[in-house]
Amino acid sequence: MANGTLHLSESLDELKETVKQIRFYKFQSSPRNFSVPDAFHTTKTETEALVTMRVADESNLEKLAATHRCQYEIRDLSLEDIFVEVVSEG
């Protein structure tokens, strides 16, 4: 909860298990138009995109990377990092 708005409602263990930061990189073209529906937060540079999102199945990440012709890596987040990413704008 932040500013009176409930953003997520689940156990702390489940949050840590499912909410991840994904680094998409080595795009064959610019990541400028890269987007992930339902992402909590996305930051893009000229060469990569950092996306905080719920990862229920890694095969979805594989499909997303194949569609955008890039590579990806999954990063675990602390509960504090999850909070910051989920309540931030963007």
C-alpha positions in Angstrom: 0.0 0.0 0.0 1.3 3.5 -0.9 -0.6 6.8 -0.7 -3.8 4.9 0.3 -3.7 2.7 -2.8 -3.3 -1.1 -2.5 -0.9 -2.2 -5.3 -0.4 -5.9 -4.4 -2.1 -8.3 -2.0 -0.2 -11.5 -1.5 2.2 -13.1 0.9 5.8 -11.7 1.2 7.2 -15.0 0.0 5.0 -15.1 -3.0 6.0 -11.5 -3.9 9.7 -12.3 -3.7 9.1 -15.5 -5.7 7.1 -13.9 -8.6 8.0 -10.2 -8.9 11.4 -9.9 -10.7 13.4 -7.3 -12.6 14.1 -8.4 -16.1 17.0 -6.9 -18.1 16.4 -7.1 -21.8 19.5 -6.4 -23.8 21.3 -7.0 -27.1 18.4 -5.8 -29.1 18.8 -6.2 -32.8 17.1 -2.8 -33.1 16.5 0.0 -30.6 14.4 -0.9 -27.5 12.6 2.5 -27.9 9.3 0.8 -28.8 9.7 -2.1 -26.4 6.9 -2.5 -23.8 5.5 -5.1 -21.6 1.8 -5.1 -20.8 1.1 -5.1 -17.0 4.7 -4.3 -16.1 5.0 -2.5 -12.8 7.9 -0.3 -13.9 10.0 0.0 -17.1 13.2 2.0 -17.6 14.8 2.1 -21.1 18.1 3.3 -22.4 19.5 3.2 -25.9 20.7 -0.4 -25.4 18.5 -2.1 -22.8 15.2 -2.2 -21.0 14.8 -2.9 -17.3 11.3 -4.2 -16.5 9.8 -5.0 -13.1 7.0 -7.5 -13.6 5.4 -10.6 -12.3 7.0 -13.7 -13.7 4.8 -16.7 -13.4 6.3 -18.7 -16.3 9.7 -18.1 -17.9 8.5 -19.3 -21.2 6.6 -16.0 -21.5 9.9 -14.2 -21.2 11.4 -16.4 -23.9 8.6 -15.5 -26.3 8.9 -11.8 -25.4 12.6 -11.9 -26.1 12.2 -13.8 -29.3 9.5 -11.3 -30.5 11.7 -8.3 -29.8 14.9 -10.2 -30.9 16.9 -9.6 -27.8 18.3 -11.5 -24.8 17.2 -11.3 -21.2 18.3 -12.1 -17.6 16.2 -12.3 -14.5 17.2 -10.4 -11.4 15.7 -11.2 -7.9 14.5 -8.2 -5.9 14.4 -7.5 -2.2 11.0 -6.6 -0.6 12.2 -3.0 -0.4 13.1 -3.0 -4.1 9.8 -4.5 -5.0 8.0 -1.8 -3.1 9.9 1.0 -4.8 9.4 -0.5 -8.3 5.7 -1.2 -7.8 4.8 2.2 -6.5 7.0 4.2 -8.9 5.6 5.9 -11.9 6.6 4.5 -15.4 
